[in-house]
Amino acid sequence: MSEWLPETPRTLAFPTAAYVTLAGADWLASASPHPDEMHALWATRPAAPSVLPCGTAFDVINAPALFGRRMADRLWSDGPGSGPVAAHRGRILLFAAPGTAQRLPALLGWEEWATAVPPLLCHGSGDAVTVPPLHPPRGATEDAPANAPFLAAAEPPFLAAEEPSGPAGSRWLVAPDVRDPWLPGPDVLLWACVRAARSVAGPEKETAAQHPVSALTRG
């Protein structure tokens, strides 16, 4: 297991589909002004990554790998779950509702834990992101260890030839599987950022930070 993306256990609460379904491909293509061209590209090069604009079908919150993994963990263990999640060049891409890229930084600015959140790249209207291939290359999932779902989809051969394996990889961690997936908004991702930051600060500080809230709730 690479050091930049720690192992996440395979559980029923954390889906780790590596393959994009036909319905998921329809949703991804809807982000493009020319969805038919995207389908044609994927039909001829299913193992190639592609570039899609943000701001219409989705925004993307781009986090450092370790922190992004912690956000996804919190979303699935304590929260409402996540939308599609991908790994790309040593970072985690969390697909979010349109408008999130504009609102999340402003919300973080008011949060006392903001200093513990590493710099996030928020891709919204006018931006574009590279999305992983719809399918990993043949044999990638067969060779992956059963307890390492985040490594299920390895890098495409042409990427592996150009760049070292590991952080340079582009793969789905939670692949799109429906035509209209639920996407977290800025409030949900703010909550995930705070929970992830607290977990980095340590359990004692996290517990201390929760006491005032518990006291208000009891009162």
Secondary structure, 3 states (H helix, E strand, C coil): CCCCCCCCCCECCECCCCCCCHHHHHHHHCCCCCHHHHHHHHHHCCCCCEEEECCCCCEEEEEEHHHHHHHHHHHHHCCCCCCCEEEECCEEEEEECCCHHHHHHHHHHCCCCHHHCCCCEEECCCCEEEECCCCCCCCHHHHCCCCCHHHCCCCCHHHHHHCCCCCCCEEEEECCCCCCCCCCCHHHHHHHHHHHHHHHHCHHHHHHHHHHHHHHHHC
